[in-house]
């Protein structure tokens, strides 16, 4: 979860490529839409007036190319992109920039966001920020060419936990997502309850505040009717163990929620984002199947 650790970074980048396992993948072919150009509006404020912090996003928009007045404007599906970093600052949007570019070239509007961080803020503050981001994105759908009924959340590490929670707790049309991509996700925070970053994020230990650990664990929120979920995880992840993804996959199966699990053999927690193999490509195909 602490993405900037130098030793972990080097270990991840030097990991052997390994092979991958892809569980739950359907045979239906995806329908990609490929663009070579896109536009970026940087540091767009999305937090409402009076919010505890001013929050910003980079908005990536596919270039529709030359269009005459004979054709209506184009509308694309969208992705709310959420970086990791142990739920603590600083702003690490740059970690997701390459994924944002790949999504934009694929024909998605991308909202790459920051949010409130520990240790100053705790659960559920960042989750509430991201709900505001979804409201903002739908409120500006016409401006950016967004299909408001085709929005996914996509995150890695701490961002994966938040992306998954958006899928599980989207209880209003404004805050609902239609698909989730979650990589390196701690789906059950009870299993990592003693980790300093988790203690900081939840502002207390499990013995004193068990309800917080339950409320912030995506696996404990799974229910029939949840949006489809794509999980990817490093097979050698020593920080967020692989069983977090495997157990989540099984819980989604048990609830009848469409899902896929892509395991990057030979990758650790950092390696799975910086050398993601085919995981992000598979995630893009997943989004194409559910959002187009």
Secondary structure, 3 states (H helix, E strand, C coil): CCCCCHHHHHHHHCCCCCCEEEECCCCCCCCCCCCCCEEEEEEEECCCCCCCCCCEEEEEEECCCCCCCCCCCCCEEEEEEECCCCCECCCCHHHHHHHHHHHHHCCCEEEEECCCCECCCCCCHHHHHHHHHHHHHHHCHHHHCEEEEEEEEEEECHHHHHHHHHHHCCCCCCCCCCEEEEECCCCCHHHHCCCHHHHHHHCCCCCCCHHHHHHCCHHHHCCCCCCEEEEEEECCCCCCCHHHHHHHHHHHHHCCCCEEEEEECCCCCCHHHHCCCCHHHHHHHHHHHHHC
